[in-house]
Amino acid sequence: MSTDAPGEAVSALARRLELGQFERRVHRRPGLPGMVFCCVLLIVTANFLTNGPYNALTITGMTLALLGVATWVYVWFRRTRGGLYVFTGGFVDAAGRRLVGVRWADVVSISTEETSYAVNSLPAGTTLHYTLKLRRPPRPETVDWTLNTTYADVDHLAGLISRRAGVPIKAVSPPGH
Protein backbone atom coordinates (compact mmCIF):
# COMPACT_ATOMS: atom_id res chain seq x y z
CA MET A 1 0.00 0.00 0.00
CA SER A 2 1.32 3.43 -0.96
CA THR A 3 2.04 6.01 1.73
CA ASP A 4 -0.04 8.46 -0.32
CA ALA A 5 -3.15 6.29 -0.01
CA PRO A 6 -5.87 7.91 2.11
CA GLY A 7 -6.40 6.72 5.66
CA GLU A 8 -9.59 5.09 6.85
CA ALA A 9 -11.19 8.34 8.09
CA VAL A 10 -10.49 10.10 4.76
CA SER A 11 -11.82 7.11 2.80
CA ALA A 12 -14.96 6.96 4.94
CA LEU A 13 -15.68 10.67 4.38
CA ALA A 14 -15.07 10.26 0.63
CA ARG A 15 -17.51 7.32 0.50
CA ARG A 16 -20.12 9.25 2.50
CA LEU A 17 -19.86 12.24 0.12
CA GLU A 18 -19.66 9.90 -2.91
CA LEU A 19 -16.41 11.45 -4.19
CA GLY A 20 -15.43 8.47 -6.34
CA GLN A 21 -11.99 6.98 -6.83
CA PHE A 22 -8.83 8.28 -5.17
CA GLU A 23 -6.41 9.90 -7.63
CA ARG A 24 -3.58 11.62 -5.78
CA ARG A 25 -2.42 13.28 -2.59
CA VAL A 26 -1.05 16.81 -2.34
CA HIS A 27 1.37 17.02 0.58
CA ARG A 28 1.56 19.80 3.13
CA ARG A 29 4.83 21.55 3.91
CA PRO A 30 5.94 22.81 7.30
CA GLY A 31 5.86 26.55 7.75
CA LEU A 32 9.25 28.26 7.41
CA PRO A 33 8.55 30.97 10.05
CA GLY A 34 7.80 28.33 12.68
CA MET A 35 10.94 26.42 11.82
CA VAL A 36 13.09 29.57 12.05
CA PHE A 37 11.49 30.49 15.39
CA CYS A 38 12.21 27.00 16.77
CA CYS A 39 15.83 27.19 15.62
CA VAL A 40 16.24 30.55 17.36
CA LEU A 41 14.76 29.10 20.57
CA LEU A 42 17.13 26.13 20.39
CA ILE A 43 20.17 28.39 19.81
CA VAL A 44 19.24 30.66 22.74
CA THR A 45 18.64 27.64 24.99
CA ALA A 46 21.99 26.08 23.98
CA ASN A 47 23.70 29.40 24.68
CA PHE A 48 22.22 29.55 28.17
CA LEU A 49 23.17 25.92 28.83
CA THR A 50 26.74 26.64 27.76
CA ASN A 51 27.31 30.09 29.25
CA GLY A 52 24.81 30.46 32.10
CA PRO A 53 23.56 32.26 34.19
CA TYR A 54 21.74 29.55 36.09
CA ASN A 55 18.81 30.92 38.03
CA ALA A 56 15.12 30.10 38.31
CA LEU A 57 14.12 32.52 35.54
CA THR A 58 16.66 31.13 33.07
CA ILE A 59 15.71 27.50 33.81
CA THR A 60 12.01 28.35 33.42
CA GLY A 61 12.66 30.15 30.14
CA MET A 62 14.71 27.25 28.76
CA THR A 63 12.01 24.76 29.79
CA LEU A 64 9.30 26.83 28.10
CA ALA A 65 11.45 27.19 24.97
CA LEU A 66 11.99 23.43 24.76
CA LEU A 67 8.27 22.79 25.34
CA GLY A 68 7.48 25.26 22.54
CA VAL A 69 9.85 23.47 20.16
CA ALA A 70 8.40 20.07 21.12
CA THR A 71 4.86 21.34 20.51
CA TRP A 72 5.81 22.75 17.11
CA VAL A 73 7.48 19.47 16.11
CA TYR A 74 4.37 17.49 17.17
CA VAL A 75 2.05 19.79 15.19
CA TRP A 76 4.43 19.69 12.22
CA PHE A 77 4.34 15.89 12.10
CA ARG A 78 0.54 15.82 12.48
CA ARG A 79 -0.01 18.36 9.69
CA THR A 80 2.48 16.92 7.22
CA ARG A 81 1.02 13.42 7.64
CA GLY A 82 -2.27 14.77 6.27
CA GLY A 83 -2.71 16.67 3.05
CA LEU A 84 -5.28 17.20 0.37
CA TYR A 85 -6.60 13.99 -1.17
CA VAL A 86 -8.00 14.42 -4.68
CA PHE A 87 -10.80 12.13 -5.81
CA THR A 88 -12.69 11.98 -9.12
CA GLY A 89 -15.71 13.76 -7.60
CA GLY A 90 -14.03 16.19 -5.17
CA PHE A 91 -11.35 16.39 -2.51
CA VAL A 92 -10.78 15.83 1.20
CA ASP A 93 -8.39 17.99 3.21
CA ALA A 94 -6.89 16.28 6.26
CA ALA A 95 -4.96 18.32 8.82
CA GLY A 96 -4.53 16.49 12.10
CA ARG A 97 -8.00 15.33 13.13
CA ARG A 98 -9.81 17.92 11.01
CA LEU A 99 -11.34 16.56 7.80
CA VAL A 100 -13.06 18.74 5.21
CA GLY A 101 -14.73 17.08 2.24
CA VAL A 102 -15.79 19.08 -0.82
CA ARG A 103 -17.55 18.02 -4.03
CA TRP A 104 -16.49 19.74 -7.25
CA ALA A 105 -20.07 20.98 -7.67
CA ASP A 106 -19.86 22.78 -4.30
CA VAL A 107 -17.02 25.08 -5.44
CA VAL A 108 -18.72 28.39 -6.33
CA SER A 109 -15.69 30.59 -7.12
CA ILE A 110 -11.91 30.79 -6.75
CA SER A 111 -9.95 34.00 -6.27
CA THR A 112 -6.23 34.51 -5.84
CA GLU A 113 -4.23 37.16 -4.07
CA GLU A 114 -0.48 37.60 -3.99
CA THR A 115 1.14 39.10 -0.91
CA SER A 116 4.68 40.41 -1.18
CA TYR A 117 6.89 40.88 1.86
CA ALA A 118 9.76 43.32 2.21
CA VAL A 119 12.47 43.94 4.79
CA ASN A 120 13.88 47.49 4.72
CA SER A 121 12.29 48.01 1.28
CA LEU A 122 14.03 44.92 -0.12
CA PRO A 123 11.81 42.11 -1.45
CA ALA A 124 11.86 39.21 1.01
CA GLY A 125 9.26 36.86 -0.40
CA THR A 126 5.85 36.31 -1.90
CA THR A 127 2.90 34.27 -0.71
CA LEU A 128 -0.02 33.11 -2.83
CA HIS A 129 -3.46 32.64 -1.32
CA TYR A 130 -6.32 31.03 -3.19
CA THR A 131 -9.73 31.56 -1.62
CA LEU A 132 -12.41 29.05 -2.51
CA LYS A 133 -16.05 29.94 -1.93
CA LEU A 134 -17.81 26.71 -1.08
CA ARG A 135 -21.50 25.89 -0.93
CA ARG A 136 -22.32 23.92 2.22
CA PRO A 137 -25.72 22.26 1.66
CA PRO A 138 -28.34 22.40 3.07
CA ARG A 139 -27.38 25.95 4.14
CA PRO A 140 -27.75 28.61 1.43
CA GLU A 141 -24.68 30.69 2.40
CA THR A 142 -21.15 30.06 1.18
CA VAL A 143 -18.03 29.48 3.24
CA ASP A 144 -14.54 30.80 2.42
CA TRP A 145 -11.72 28.29 2.49
CA THR A 146 -8.10 29.24 1.84
CA LEU A 147 -5.37 27.32 0.04
CA ASN A 148 -1.96 28.79 0.77
CA THR A 149 1.68 27.86 0.41
CA THR A 150 1.49 25.18 3.10
CA TYR A 151 0.45 22.94 0.21
CA ALA A 152 3.15 21.74 -2.15
CA ASP A 153 2.63 23.31 -5.61
CA VAL A 154 -0.40 25.40 -4.65
CA ASP A 155 -0.61 26.90 -8.17
CA HIS A 156 -1.07 23.49 -9.75
CA LEU A 157 -3.58 22.50 -7.05
CA ALA A 158 -5.70 25.63 -7.58
CA GLY A 159 -5.61 25.05 -11.35
CA LEU A 160 -6.72 21.45 -10.87
CA ILE A 161 -9.62 22.49 -8.64
CA SER A 162 -10.57 25.22 -11.13
CA ARG A 163 -10.65 22.78 -14.06
CA ARG A 164 -12.52 20.06 -12.21
CA ALA A 165 -15.08 22.46 -10.71
CA GLY A 166 -15.50 24.39 -13.96
CA VAL A 167 -14.85 27.69 -12.18
CA PRO A 168 -12.31 30.28 -13.40
CA ILE A 169 -9.67 31.74 -11.06
CA LYS A 170 -10.17 35.48 -10.51
CA ALA A 171 -7.15 37.59 -9.57
CA VAL A 172 -7.72 40.05 -6.73
CA SER A 173 -5.38 43.01 -6.84
CA PRO A 174 -4.11 44.25 -3.48
CA PRO A 175 -4.95 47.80 -2.38
CA GLY A 176 -2.83 50.46 -4.03
CA HIS A 177 -2.32 48.60 -7.32
TORPA-4810 file (N, C-alpha, C, O; in nm, 3 decimals):
<nodes>
NODE_1_0.084_-0.118_0.000_0.000_0.000_0.000_0.088_0.124_0.000_0.186_0.130_0.075_M
NODE_2_0.055_0.220_-0.082_0.132_0.343_-0.096_0.113_0.432_0.027_0.007_0.430_0.090_S
NODE_3_0.216_0.509_0.061_0.204_0.601_0.173_0.113_0.718_0.138_0.067_0.789_0.227_T
NODE_4_0.086_0.739_0.009_-0.004_0.846_-0.032_-0.151_0.803_-0.029_-0.239_0.887_-0.048_D
NODE_5_-0.178_0.677_-0.007_-0.315_0.629_-0.001_-0.386_0.693_0.118_-0.326_0.710_0.224_A
NODE_6_-0.514_0.728_0.101_-0.587_0.791_0.211_-0.610_0.695_0.327_-0.626_0.574_0.307_P
NODE_7_-0.612_0.751_0.447_-0.640_0.672_0.566_-0.787_0.634_0.572_-0.867_0.674_0.487_G
NODE_8_-0.822_0.558_0.673_-0.959_0.509_0.685_-1.060_0.622_0.705_-1.168_0.619_0.646_E
NODE_9_-1.026_0.723_0.786_-1.119_0.834_0.809_-1.142_0.914_0.681_-1.255_0.953_0.653_A
NODE_10_-1.036_0.937_0.604_-1.049_1.010_0.476_-1.133_0.928_0.378_-1.220_0.982_0.311_V
NODE_11_-1.107_0.798_0.370_-1.182_0.711_0.280_-1.330_0.706_0.318_-1.417_0.705_0.232_S
NODE_12_-1.357_0.701_0.448_-1.496_0.696_0.494_-1.570_0.825_0.457_-1.684_0.819_0.412_A
NODE_13_-1.505_0.939_0.475_-1.568_1.067_0.438_-1.590_1.073_0.287_-1.694_1.121_0.242_L
NODE_14_-1.493_1.026_0.209_-1.507_1.026_0.063_-1.622_0.936_0.019_-1.695_0.970_-0.074_A
NODE_15_-1.638_0.821_0.083_-1.751_0.732_0.050_-1.883_0.797_0.087_-1.980_0.790_0.011_R
NODE_16_-1.888_0.861_0.205_-2.012_0.925_0.250_-2.053_1.038_0.156_-2.172_1.055_0.129_R
NODE_17_-1.956_1.115_0.105_-1.986_1.224_0.012_-1.992_1.178_-0.133_-2.019_1.259_-0.223_L
NODE_18_-1.965_1.049_-0.157_-1.966_0.990_-0.291_-1.870_1.064_-0.384_-1.909_1.112_-0.491_E
NODE_19_-1.742_1.073_-0.342_-1.641_1.145_-0.419_-1.573_1.060_-0.525_-1.494_1.113_-0.604_L
NODE_20_-1.600_0.933_-0.529_-1.543_0.847_-0.634_-1.408_0.791_-0.597_-1.376_0.773_-0.479_G
NODE_21_-1.328_0.763_-0.700_-1.199_0.698_-0.683_-1.091_0.797_-0.641_-1.092_0.914_-0.680_Q
NODE_22_-0.998_0.748_-0.559_-0.883_0.828_-0.517_-0.787_0.842_-0.635_-0.759_0.745_-0.706_F
NODE_23_-0.736_0.966_-0.654_-0.641_0.990_-0.763_-0.502_1.024_-0.714_-0.404_0.961_-0.757_E
NODE_24_-0.491_1.122_-0.625_-0.358_1.162_-0.578_-0.367_1.239_-0.449_-0.474_1.285_-0.409_R
NODE_25_-0.253_1.253_-0.384_-0.242_1.328_-0.259_-0.149_1.447_-0.281_-0.043_1.433_-0.341_R
NODE_26_-0.190_1.563_-0.231_-0.105_1.681_-0.234_-0.053_1.701_-0.092_-0.132_1.720_0.001_V
NODE_27_0.076_1.696_-0.074_0.137_1.702_0.058_0.136_1.844_0.114_0.132_1.942_0.040_H
NODE_28_0.139_1.852_0.244_0.156_1.980_0.313_0.304_1.997_0.344_0.378_1.900_0.359_R
NODE_29_0.345_2.123_0.353_0.483_2.155_0.391_0.481_2.223_0.526_0.384_2.290_0.561_R
NODE_30_0.587_2.207_0.602_0.594_2.281_0.730_0.617_2.429_0.702_0.677_2.466_0.601_P
NODE_31_0.568_2.512_0.791_0.586_2.655_0.775_0.729_2.698_0.808_0.783_2.659_0.911_G
NODE_32_0.789_2.778_0.721_0.925_2.826_0.741_0.936_2.919_0.863_1.034_2.907_0.937_L
NODE_33_0.841_3.011_0.886_0.855_3.097_1.005_0.860_3.018_1.136_0.937_3.051_1.226_P
NODE_34_0.778_2.915_1.147_0.780_2.833_1.268_0.911_2.760_1.287_0.961_2.747_1.399_G
NODE_35_0.966_2.712_1.176_1.094_2.642_1.182_1.206_2.737_1.225_1.291_2.702_1.307_M
NODE_36_1.206_2.857_1.169_1.309_2.957_1.205_1.295_2.993_1.353_1.395_3.001_1.424_V
NODE_37_1.173_3.015_1.400_1.149_3.049_1.539_1.200_2.938_1.632_1.262_2.966_1.734_F
NODE_38_1.173_2.812_1.595_1.221_2.700_1.677_1.373_2.693_1.678_1.432_2.664_1.782_C
NODE_39_1.436_2.719_1.566_1.583_2.719_1.562_1.640_2.828_1.652_1.738_2.806_1.722_C
NODE_40_1.578_2.946_1.649_1.624_3.055_1.736_1.609_3.015_1.882_1.700_3.038_1.962_V
NODE_41_1.495_2.954_1.918_1.476_2.910_2.057_1.581_2.807_2.097_1.634_2.812_2.208_L
NODE_42_1.612_2.714_2.008_1.713_2.613_2.039_1.852_2.675_2.055_1.928_2.634_2.142_L
NODE_43_1.886_2.773_1.972_2.017_2.839_1.981_2.028_2.917_2.111_2.131_2.911_2.178_I
NODE_44_1.923_2.989_2.147_1.924_3.066_2.274_1.935_2.971_2.392_2.010_2.997_2.486_V
NODE_45_1.859_2.861_2.388_1.864_2.764_2.499_2.004_2.701_2.508_2.057_2.686_2.619_T
NODE_46_2.064_2.665_2.396_2.199_2.608_2.398_2.300_2.709_2.451_2.393_2.672_2.523_A
NODE_47_2.282_2.835_2.417_2.370_2.940_2.468_2.361_2.951_2.620_2.462_2.962_2.689_N
NODE_48_2.238_2.948_2.672_2.222_2.955_2.817_2.278_2.831_2.886_2.335_2.841_2.995_F
NODE_49_2.261_2.714_2.823_2.317_2.592_2.883_2.469_2.597_2.886_2.531_2.547_2.980_L
NODE_50_2.529_2.657_2.784_2.674_2.664_2.776_2.733_2.773_2.865_2.831_2.751_2.936_T
NODE_51_2.672_2.892_2.861_2.731_3.009_2.925_2.663_3.057_3.053_2.716_3.146_3.120_N
NODE_52_2.548_3.000_3.089_2.481_3.046_3.210_2.407_3.175_3.184_2.392_3.208_3.066_G
NODE_53_2.361_3.251_3.275_2.356_3.226_3.419_2.248_3.123_3.454_2.150_3.106_3.381_P
NODE_54_2.268_3.057_3.566_2.174_2.955_3.609_2.094_3.008_3.725_2.142_3.011_3.839_Y
NODE_55_1.973_3.051_3.697_1.881_3.092_3.803_1.742_3.041_3.766_1.723_2.983_3.659_N
NODE_56_1.647_3.064_3.853_1.512_3.010_3.831_1.449_3.065_3.703_1.381_2.992_3.631_A
NODE_57_1.470_3.192_3.674_1.412_3.252_3.554_1.471_3.192_3.426_1.398_3.165_3.331_L
NODE_58_1.600_3.171_3.424_1.666_3.113_3.307_1.620_2.969_3.285_1.589_2.931_3.172_T
NODE_59_1.615_2.890_3.391_1.571_2.750_3.381_1.426_2.744_3.334_1.392_2.661_3.250_I
NODE_60_1.341_2.831_3.385_1.201_2.835_3.342_1.191_2.874_3.195_1.115_2.813_3.120_T
NODE_61_1.267_2.973_3.154_1.266_3.015_3.014_1.313_2.905_2.921_1.253_2.883_2.815_G
NODE_62_1.421_2.835_2.960_1.471_2.725_2.876_1.368_2.612_2.868_1.349_2.553_2.761_M
NODE_63_1.303_2.582_2.979_1.201_2.476_2.979_1.086_2.513_2.888_1.038_2.430_2.811_T
NODE_64_1.040_2.638_2.897_0.930_2.683_2.810_0.972_2.682_2.663_0.892_2.647_2.576_L
NODE_65_1.096_2.721_2.636_1.145_2.719_2.497_1.146_2.576_2.443_1.102_2.553_2.330_A
NODE_66_1.195_2.482_2.521_1.199_2.343_2.476_1.059_2.285_2.460_1.034_2.206_2.368_L
NODE_67_0.966_2.323_2.548_0.827_2.279_2.534_0.765_2.338_2.407_0.689_2.271_2.337_L
NODE_68_0.797_2.463_2.377_0.748_2.526_2.254_0.799_2.455_2.130_0.724_2.433_2.035_G
NODE_69_0.927_2.420_2.130_0.985_2.347_2.016_0.920_2.210_2.003_0.887_2.167_1.893_V
NODE_70_0.902_2.140_2.115_0.840_2.007_2.112_0.697_2.015_2.059_0.654_1.928_1.983_A
NODE_71_0.623_2.117_2.099_0.486_2.134_2.051_0.485_2.160_1.901_0.404_2.102_1.829_T
NODE_72_0.576_2.246_1.854_0.581_2.275_1.711_0.616_2.149_1.632_0.556_2.124_1.526_W
NODE_73_0.710_2.070_1.680_0.748_1.947_1.611_0.630_1.850_1.605_0.608_1.787_1.502_V
NODE_74_0.555_1.838_1.715_0.437_1.749_1.717_0.333_1.796_1.614_0.282_1.715_1.537_Y
NODE_75_0.303_1.925_1.614_0.205_1.979_1.519_0.255_1.963_1.376_0.177_1.932_1.286_V
NODE_76_0.385_1.984_1.355_0.443_1.969_1.222_0.422_1.828_1.170_0.380_1.810_1.056_W
NODE_77_0.452_1.726_1.252_0.434_1.589_1.210_0.287_1.556_1.184_0.256_1.485_1.089_F
NODE_78_0.197_1.608_1.268_0.054_1.582_1.248_0.004_1.644_1.118_-0.071_1.582_1.043_R
NODE_79_0.046_1.768_1.090_-0.001_1.836_0.969_0.059_1.777_0.843_-0.011_1.762_0.743_R
NODE_80_0.186_1.743_0.844_0.248_1.692_0.722_0.206_1.549_0.693_0.222_1.503_0.580_T
NODE_81_0.153_1.477_0.791_0.102_1.342_0.764_-0.030_1.348_0.690_-0.070_1.250_0.626_R
NODE_82_-0.100_1.461_0.698_-0.227_1.477_0.627_-0.201_1.523_0.485_-0.108_1.478_0.419_G
NODE_83_-0.285_1.613_0.440_-0.271_1.667_0.305_-0.406_1.679_0.239_-0.510_1.664_0.304_G
NODE_84_-0.404_1.707_0.113_-0.528_1.720_0.037_-0.537_1.600_-0.056_-0.451_1.580_-0.142_L
NODE_85_-0.641_1.521_-0.039_-0.660_1.399_-0.117_-0.760_1.428_-0.228_-0.875_1.463_-0.202_Y
NODE_86_-0.717_1.412_-0.352_-0.800_1.442_-0.468_-0.868_1.314_-0.514_-0.804_1.210_-0.533_V
NODE_87_-0.999_1.323_-0.532_-1.080_1.213_-0.581_-1.144_1.256_-0.713_-1.137_1.373_-0.749_F
NODE_88_-1.206_1.163_-0.784_-1.269_1.198_-0.912_-1.386_1.294_-0.894_-1.414_1.372_-0.985_T
NODE_89_-1.453_1.290_-0.781_-1.571_1.376_-0.760_-1.550_1.490_-0.663_-1.646_1.560_-0.632_G
NODE_90_-1.429_1.511_-0.613_-1.403_1.619_-0.517_-1.272_1.597_-0.447_-1.183_1.529_-0.498_G
NODE_91_-1.259_1.656_-0.328_-1.135_1.639_-0.251_-1.166_1.640_-0.102_-1.270_1.688_-0.058_F
NODE_92_-1.072_1.584_-0.026_-1.078_1.583_0.120_-0.948_1.641_0.171_-0.840_1.596_0.132_V
NODE_93_-0.958_1.741_0.259_-0.839_1.799_0.321_-0.829_1.742_0.462_-0.924_1.749_0.540_D
NODE_94_-0.713_1.686_0.494_-0.689_1.628_0.626_-0.573_1.700_0.691_-0.461_1.698_0.641_A
NODE_95_-0.600_1.765_0.803_-0.496_1.832_0.882_-0.517_1.792_1.027_-0.607_1.841_1.094_A
NODE_96_-0.432_1.700_1.074_-0.453_1.649_1.210_-0.581_1.568_1.214_-0.597_1.474_1.136_G
NODE_97_-0.672_1.603_1.303_-0.800_1.533_1.313_-0.910_1.601_1.234_-1.022_1.550_1.227_R
NODE_98_-0.881_1.716_1.176_-0.981_1.792_1.101_-0.990_1.738_0.958_-0.889_1.728_0.889_R
NODE_99_-1.111_1.703_0.916_-1.134_1.656_0.780_-1.240_1.745_0.715_-1.346_1.769_0.773_L
NODE_100_-1.211_1.793_0.597_-1.306_1.874_0.521_-1.322_1.808_0.385_-1.225_1.793_0.311_V
NODE_101_-1.444_1.769_0.353_-1.473_1.708_0.224_-1.553_1.804_0.137_-1.647_1.868_0.184_G
NODE_102_-1.514_1.814_0.008_-1.579_1.908_-0.082_-1.603_1.839_-0.217_-1.512_1.778_-0.273_V
NODE_103_-1.725_1.849_-0.268_-1.755_1.802_-0.403_-1.718_1.911_-0.501_-1.721_2.029_-0.467_R
NODE_104_-1.683_1.873_-0.624_-1.649_1.974_-0.725_-1.767_2.067_-0.748_-1.747_2.186_-0.772_W
NODE_105_-1.889_2.016_-0.743_-2.007_2.098_-0.767_-2.030_2.203_-0.658_-2.102_2.301_-0.680_A
NODE_106_-1.968_2.184_-0.541_-1.986_2.278_-0.430_-1.889_2.395_-0.434_-1.898_2.485_-0.351_D
NODE_107_-1.794_2.395_-0.530_-1.702_2.508_-0.544_-1.771_2.614_-0.628_-1.800_2.592_-0.745_V
NODE_108_-1.799_2.731_-0.567_-1.872_2.839_-0.633_-1.777_2.931_-0.708_-1.804_2.967_-0.823_V
NODE_109_-1.666_2.970_-0.646_-1.569_3.059_-0.712_-1.431_3.040_-0.648_-1.418_2.989_-0.537_S
NODE_110_-1.329_3.083_-0.723_-1.191_3.079_-0.675_-1.128_3.214_-0.706_-1.134_3.262_-0.819_I
NODE_111_-1.068_3.274_-0.605_-0.995_3.400_-0.627_-0.854_3.384_-0.572_-0.830_3.305_-0.480_S
NODE_112_-0.761_3.459_-0.629_-0.623_3.451_-0.584_-0.572_3.588_-0.547_-0.611_3.689_-0.606_T
NODE_113_-0.486_3.591_-0.449_-0.423_3.716_-0.407_-0.277_3.686_-0.376_-0.245_3.587_-0.311_E
NODE_114_-0.191_3.774_-0.422_-0.048_3.760_-0.399_-0.005_3.863_-0.296_-0.036_3.982_-0.310_E
NODE_115_0.064_3.820_-0.193_0.114_3.910_-0.091_0.266_3.910_-0.098_0.330_3.805_-0.090_T
NODE_116_0.323_4.028_-0.113_0.468_4.041_-0.118_0.519_4.097_0.014_0.457_4.187_0.072_S
NODE_117_0.629_4.044_0.060_0.689_4.088_0.186_0.821_4.157_0.158_0.893_4.119_0.066_Y
NODE_118_0.851_4.258_0.238_0.976_4.332_0.221_1.039_4.358_0.357_0.969_4.376_0.457_A
NODE_119_1.171_4.359_0.359_1.247_4.394_0.479_1.335_4.512_0.440_1.420_4.500_0.352_V
NODE_120_1.315_4.625_0.505_1.388_4.749_0.472_1.379_4.781_0.323_1.480_4.812_0.260_N
NODE_121_1.260_4.772_0.269_1.229_4.801_0.128_1.293_4.705_0.029_1.291_4.730_-0.092_S
NODE_122_1.348_4.595_0.077_1.403_4.492_-0.012_1.306_4.375_-0.017_1.260_4.330_0.088_L
NODE_123_1.274_4.324_-0.136_1.181_4.211_-0.145_1.233_4.091_-0.067_1.348_4.050_-0.082_P
NODE_124_1.146_4.034_0.018_1.186_3.921_0.101_1.109_3.794_0.069_1.148_3.686_0.113_A
NODE_125_1.002_3.805_-0.007_0.926_3.686_-0.040_0.786_3.718_-0.086_0.739_3.831_-0.074_G
NODE_126_0.721_3.618_-0.139_0.585_3.631_-0.190_0.505_3.511_-0.145_0.555_3.398_-0.142_T
NODE_127_0.380_3.534_-0.110_0.290_3.427_-0.071_0.165_3.434_-0.157_0.108_3.541_-0.177_T
NODE_128_0.122_3.320_-0.207_-0.002_3.311_-0.283_-0.112_3.255_-0.194_-0.090_3.159_-0.119_L
NODE_129_-0.228_3.314_-0.203_-0.346_3.264_-0.132_-0.457_3.245_-0.234_-0.488_3.336_-0.310_H
NODE_130_-0.516_3.129_-0.236_-0.632_3.103_-0.319_-0.750_3.086_-0.225_-0.747_3.002_-0.135_Y
NODE_131_-0.854_3.165_-0.245_-0.973_3.156_-0.162_-1.083_3.088_-0.241_-1.123_3.136_-0.347_T
NODE_132_-1.132_2.978_-0.189_-1.241_2.905_-0.251_-1.369_2.940_-0.178_-1.374_2.934_-0.055_L
NODE_133_-1.472_2.977_-0.251_-1.605_2.994_-0.193_-1.677_2.862_-0.214_-1.693_2.816_-0.327_K
NODE_134_-1.720_2.803_-0.104_-1.781_2.671_-0.108_-1.926_2.677_-0.063_-1.960_2.746_0.033_L
NODE_135_-2.011_2.605_-0.132_-2.150_2.589_-0.093_-2.154_2.476_0.009_-2.093_2.371_-0.013_R
NODE_136_-2.223_2.495_0.119_-2.232_2.392_0.222_-2.378_2.352_0.242_-2.442_2.399_0.336_R
NODE_137_-2.432_2.265_0.153_-2.572_2.226_0.166_-2.598_2.164_0.302_-2.508_2.099_0.355_P
NODE_138_-2.713_2.178_0.360_-2.834_2.240_0.307_-2.841_2.392_0.331_-2.941_2.455_0.296_P
NODE_139_-2.737_2.451_0.389_-2.738_2.595_0.414_-2.718_2.672_0.284_-2.642_2.629_0.197_R
NODE_140_-2.786_2.786_0.269_-2.775_2.861_0.143_-2.648_2.946_0.132_-2.606_2.980_0.022_P
NODE_141_-2.585_2.981_0.245_-2.468_3.069_0.240_-2.343_2.991_0.199_-2.338_2.868_0.206_E
NODE_142_-2.242_3.067_0.157_-2.115_3.006_0.118_-2.013_3.025_0.229_-2.029_3.111_0.316_T
NODE_143_-1.910_2.944_0.225_-1.803_2.948_0.324_-1.672_2.971_0.249_-1.649_2.912_0.144_V
NODE_144_-1.586_3.058_0.302_-1.454_3.080_0.242_-1.355_2.978_0.297_-1.353_2.951_0.417_D
NODE_145_-1.274_2.924_0.210_-1.172_2.829_0.249_-1.045_2.865_0.174_-1.050_2.886_0.053_W
NODE_146_-0.932_2.873_0.243_-0.810_2.924_0.184_-0.708_2.813_0.159_-0.681_2.730_0.246_T
NODE_147_-0.653_2.815_0.038_-0.537_2.732_0.004_-0.418_2.825_0.004_-0.421_2.929_-0.063_L
NODE_148_-0.314_2.792_0.076_-0.196_2.879_0.077_-0.071_2.795_0.053_-0.080_2.679_0.013_N
NODE_149_0.043_2.853_0.076_0.168_2.786_0.041_0.207_2.674_0.137_0.317_2.620_0.125_T
NODE_150_0.120_2.638_0.232_0.149_2.518_0.310_0.128_2.393_0.226_0.171_2.284_0.264_T
NODE_151_0.061_2.407_0.112_0.045_2.294_0.021_0.158_2.298_-0.082_0.194_2.404_-0.132_Y
NODE_152_0.213_2.182_-0.112_0.315_2.174_-0.215_0.250_2.205_-0.350_0.145_2.148_-0.382_A
NODE_153_0.311_2.294_-0.428_0.263_2.331_-0.561_0.119_2.380_-0.559_0.032_2.324_-0.626_D
NODE_154_0.095_2.486_-0.482_-0.040_2.540_-0.465_-0.097_2.593_-0.596_-0.219_2.588_-0.616_V
NODE_155_-0.012_2.643_-0.687_-0.061_2.690_-0.817_-0.125_2.576_-0.897_-0.234_2.591_-0.952_D
NODE_156_-0.056_2.465_-0.902_-0.107_2.349_-0.975_-0.236_2.299_-0.910_-0.331_2.262_-0.980_H
NODE_157_-0.241_2.296_-0.778_-0.358_2.250_-0.705_-0.479_2.339_-0.734_-0.588_2.288_-0.760_L
NODE_158_-0.460_2.471_-0.730_-0.570_2.563_-0.758_-0.618_2.547_-0.903_-0.738_2.552_-0.929_A
NODE_159_-0.524_2.528_-0.996_-0.561_2.505_-1.135_-0.640_2.378_-1.152_-0.737_2.374_-1.229_G
NODE_160_-0.601_2.273_-1.082_-0.672_2.145_-1.087_-0.814_2.162_-1.035_-0.909_2.115_-1.097_L
NODE_161_-0.829_2.228_-0.921_-0.962_2.249_-0.864_-1.047_2.334_-0.959_-1.165_2.308_-0.977_I
NODE_162_-0.986_2.436_-1.018_-1.057_2.522_-1.113_-1.109_2.443_-1.232_-1.225_2.458_-1.272_S
NODE_163_-1.024_2.359_-1.291_-1.065_2.278_-1.406_-1.174_2.180_-1.370_-1.274_2.168_-1.441_R
NODE_164_-1.155_2.108_-1.259_-1.252_2.006_-1.221_-1.387_2.066_-1.182_-1.492_2.009_-1.212_R
NODE_165_-1.383_2.182_-1.115_-1.508_2.246_-1.071_-1.572_2.329_-1.182_-1.689_2.367_-1.171_A
NODE_166_-1.497_2.357_-1.288_-1.550_2.439_-1.396_-1.566_2.584_-1.357_-1.656_2.652_-1.406_G
NODE_167_-1.479_2.632_-1.269_-1.485_2.769_-1.218_-1.353_2.838_-1.250_-1.247_2.784_-1.220_V
NODE_168_-1.357_2.959_-1.311_-1.231_3.028_-1.340_-1.169_3.088_-1.213_-1.238_3.114_-1.115_P
NODE_169_-1.038_3.109_-1.218_-0.967_3.174_-1.106_-0.964_3.324_-1.133_-0.916_3.368_-1.238_I
NODE_170_-1.016_3.402_-1.038_-1.017_3.548_-1.051_-0.904_3.605_-0.968_-0.887_3.571_-0.851_K
NODE_171_-0.826_3.693_-1.029_-0.715_3.759_-0.957_-0.770_3.880_-0.882_-0.843_3.961_-0.938_A
NODE_172_-0.735_3.890_-0.755_-0.772_4.005_-0.673_-0.648_4.089_-0.657_-0.545_4.041_-0.609_V
NODE_173_-0.656_4.215_-0.697_-0.538_4.301_-0.684_-0.537_4.363_-0.545_-0.641_4.407_-0.495_S
NODE_174_-0.420_4.366_-0.480_-0.411_4.425_-0.348_-0.434_4.575_-0.352_-0.419_4.637_-0.458_P
NODE_175_-0.471_4.636_-0.240_-0.495_4.780_-0.238_-0.371_4.857_-0.283_-0.258_4.821_-0.249_P
NODE_176_-0.393_4.963_-0.358_-0.283_5.046_-0.403_-0.227_5.005_-0.538_-0.132_5.067_-0.586_G
NODE_177_-0.283_4.902_-0.600_-0.232_4.860_-0.732_-0.333_4.890_-0.839_-0.309_4.862_-0.956_H
</nodes>
